[in-house]
Amino acid sequence: MQITVELPNDLTQRPNPAREALEALAIAGFRAGTLTAFQAAQLLEFGSRFEFERILKERGIDDHSHSVADLDDDMKTLRKLDASREDRR
């Protein structure tokens, strides 16, 4: 799905306004509890939630808890990585 957002002119002068808006959306969704860290990472096209957590840390946003859904997503990723490693042997 594609969503189009009109940004005020003063924001369009920033280096990458579209990316900044997307990151703000992902962070707001995470802080509101409507997105897990994994879902926010997917929205930002990161390979894992750890990359999203790095952004939180850079901005001084506490990632105070991990949900069961986050753990499930991490386990799925771990299984995929493990299977990929086994396939290369």
QUICORPE-V190666 format. One record per pair of residues at least 24 apart in sequence whose C-alpha atoms are under 10 Angstrom apart, sorted by the first residue. I is the first residue (numbers start at 0). J is the second residue. Records with the same first field share a line. If there is no record, write none. Layout:
I=J + J
//
This chain:
18=43
22=51 + 54 + 55
25=51
26=51 + 52 + 54 + 55 + 60
29=62
30=60 + 61 + 62
32=66
35=65 + 66 + 67 + 68 + 69 + 72
36=62 + 64 + 65 + 66 + 68 + 69 + 72
37=65 + 66 + 68 + 69 + 70 + 71 + 72 + 73
38=68 + 69 + 72
46=76
47=72 + 73 + 76
48=72 + 73
49=73
//
